[in-house]
Amino acid sequence: MNKNFTFIILTFNEEIHLPRLLASIHGLNAQVNILDSGSVDQTTEIAREFGAEVKVNEFINHPRQWDFALKAFKINTPWTIGLDADQVVTSELYDMLESFNDRLYQNINGIYFNRRNYFQGHWIKYGGYYPVYLLKMFRTEIGYSDLNENMDHRFIVTGRTSIWKRGYIIEENLKENDINFWFAKHERYSDLVAREEFERSKNFRIQTIKPKLLGNPDEKKAWLKRLWWKLPLGMRPYLYYGYRMIFKFGIFDSKPARRFHYLQGLWFRKLIDEKIMNLRKNND
């Protein structure tokens, strides 16, 4: 059994994704722990076929589910890797994990993986979607889930971090090949994001990560979020969409990827702003 790291994966009706992910990490001989949210398909059966330990917990949001997962499983390795079911470890990242030596990272508490995001079979190369660095590997009992977020999940560590630019994960939600699934999911997400931002405006939530434009990837994102919250509702989705398409070269993406930029960068953001304005109106 791998003595360096353990995997934790969140699932809900992931029979279409889970075999792909588990096959990509199987040769690493690491313990795999899966926290399911009550799947009604073959997800848990597939997990057990691969030798994973499975627990079930009712889903509220991603930050809380990850918080539960990190506390529910007994992890005996110095490092934990948290992955989503629709992600895959590429051969480059696999090689880096296979040769990983904890002794070379004694002063590091977290490692960022690079990510390639796909939509309906097409890589979203531009629009600010690549490279994107996600903190996915962290020292056990040092990394934790940011509960000040309502939807946009992230892990947090104290101390120094490292970025693996060469090894990356592929993220592609095959369920989103059905555009109705995408719309239904983002309707739910817009409720969570709107509620979170409304609560931040009332000082019910704070930013856990210190915003820093020239900091690590999460510190930079926190800085950009703080800027975003100051922009006028209703106008900022158009500013953001234009920024993605022009300044981040989204116009050069494939047609499906450009559709993604429109849906995620404009339509989704407009929906959030409308819901924030309704919350403000109903709570004045």
N, C-alpha and C positions, 0 to 999 in steps of 0.2 A: 504493500500500500504506500502511496506517495506520502512522504513525511513533511513536505514543504507546504502544501496548500490543500484546501477543501473547497468544493463548489457548493453554492446555494443557488437554486433556481426557483422563481415564482411561476406558477402555472394556473391556468383556468381554461379548460377545453382546448388543450394544445396538442391533440393527437396529430395534427397536420405539421406541427413544428418540432415537437420534442424529440422524435427519432433522429432528425437532422442534427440537432444540437448535441445530443448525447453521443452520437456516432463521432462527432468532431472532437470530442474530448476523451473518448473511451480509452485510447491507448496510453493516456497519462496516468492511469491506475490510481486516480484520486477518489476519495470519498465524495459522493454526490448526495446532497440533501435537497429535497423538493418540498416546498410549501405550496399546497394546492388550495384553491378557494372554493372547492365544491364542484369539481368537474363532473359532467354527466356523460362524457365520452370515454375513450380508452386511455386517457392521460395517465392515470395512476397505475393502470396495468402495464403500460409501456415503461413507466419509471421503474417499477419493480423488476421488470424483465432485464433492465440494464443494471440491476443491483443497487438502485438508489433507495435511501430511506425517505419515506413519505409521511408528512403530517398535513393536517387540514386545519385551516382557520378562516373564519368569515372575513370577506374582503370589505374594507371601508375605503381606503385609498392606498396608493403605492407606498408612501412613506411609512404609514403605520404597519402595512404588511411586511415591509422589510425590517422594521423594528422588531416585530414579533419573531420573524425568521431568525434574526441574529441572536435572539435570546432563547429560542425554543430548541435549537440543535446544539448538542455538545460537540464542540470542535476542538480537536487535539493537535491541530497543525498550527504553526506560527502565522500562516497567511490564510485569508479567506478571499474567494473570488465570487462576486455576485453577478449573475447573468440573467437576462430575460429569455423567455422560452423561444422568442422569434429571432434570436441571435445565433450565430455560428462562429466558431473559432477557426480562423483560416490556418493554412499550413505554416505560414510565416510566424503567426502567434503561437501555434502549437510548438514549433521548434524552440521558441524563446522560453515557453513554459517548461518544456521537456528538459532544457539545459539550465533551468533556474537554480541558483545556488543562494540560499538565504544568507550565507556568510558574506556575500558580496553586497548585501543590502542592509547591513546592520544599522546604518544611520538613516534609513528610509522607512517611512510608515505607510506610504500609499503609492500605487502605481497606476498611471493613466494609460488606458488602451485607446488606440485610434479606432475610429468607426467609419465604415462605409454603409450608407443608408440607401436602400432600394425601395422603389414604389412601382408596383405592377410590373416587375421584372426589369426595371431600368434604374441604373445607378444615378443618384442625385449628386452630381459631381460639383455643381456650382451653387450659387445662392447662399453661401456660407455654411453649406452642409458637409463639406469635406475640405481639410481634415477637421474632425471634431474629436476632442479627447475627453474620455469619460473615466472617472475614478472607479475602477472595477475590482482592483486587487488591493487589499489593505491588511494591516496586521490585526490578527484576531484580538478582540476585546479592546482595540484602539479605534477601529473604524466603526462608525454608527450612522444611523439613518437620520436625515434632517427632518424633524417633525414640525418645523416651522413652515414647511411646504405642504400644500394641499394636493398637488397633482404632479408637479415637476420634480420627480424624485432625484435625490443625489446622496451619495455617501460622503461622510466628512471624516477627516483624520487631523490630529494635531501633529506638528512636526513637519519634516521634509517629505517631499514627494518626488517621484521620477516620472518621466513621460516616455513611453515606448512608441516611437513614431513609425517604426517599420512594421511591427506586428499589429494586426488590426482584427476587429470583429466585423462580420457582415450582419446587418440588421435588415430583415425583410419580413414584414407581416403578410403572409400569403392570403389571409382572410380579407385583406384590403383590395384584392383583385375584384371583389364585389364592392363597388363604390357605395352601395347602400350601407354596408357594414362600416365603412369609413365615416360616413355622415352620422350614423347612429352613435359611434364611439365618440366623435368630436362634439356631438350635442351634449353628451355626458361630461366630457372633459371641460367644455366651456362653462358648465355650471360650477365645477370645482375651481377653475381659475378665476372666474368672476367673483365668487364668494371669497376666495383668498385675497384678491386685490382689494375688495371692499373692506375686509377685516384689517388689512394693512393700513388703509387710509384712516381707520379708526384707532390705530395703534394697538390692535388686538394681537398682531403678529409682528415679529421682528426678523431681520435678516441674520441668520446664524453665521454666515460667512462674511467676513469683512470685505466690502467692495474695494477692488484695486485693479485699475485698468491694466497695469503692467505686471500683475501677479500671475498665479497659476490659472489654469483654465476655469476653475470654479470661481475664483476671486474676480476674474475678468467678467464672467457672466453675471455675477452679482452686481458689478458696477454698471453693466449695460441694463440690467433690470431696474436698477434705481433710476437710471436715466429714463427708461421707458415709462415708469410710473408717473413721471413729471410731464410727459407729453399729453396734449389735449385728446380726450376721448373722441372717437369718431374720425379724427384726422390721422392719428398715429398708424392705423393699419395701412393707409395709403403710402405714408412715408416709409414704413417698413417694407412693404411690397416693392416699392420703387428702388429702395436700397438693395434688396436681394436681387432684383432682376437686372439692374443697371450696374451698380458699384461692385456687386459680388458676382456679376456675369451670369446670372440665372438665365438670361436670354439665350445663352449658348447651350443650355441643357436640351435633352431630348424632349419631344412633345409630351410624353407622360410625366416627365420630371417638371416641365414648365406648368403642367396642370397641377402638380403637387404644390409648387410655389404659390400658385393662385389660391388653391384651397386652404393650405396651411398658413400661408403668409398674409392673405387678405380676407377671404371668407370667414375663416375661423376667428381671426382677430376682430373683425367687425362684429361677429356674434358675441364675443366676450364683452366688447365695449357696450353693446346694446343691453346686455344683462347687468353690467355694472351700473349703467344709468338707471335701469329699472330698480335695482337694489337701493340706490341713493334716493330715488323718488319715493319708494315705499317705506323708507326708514327715516325720512326727514321729520 
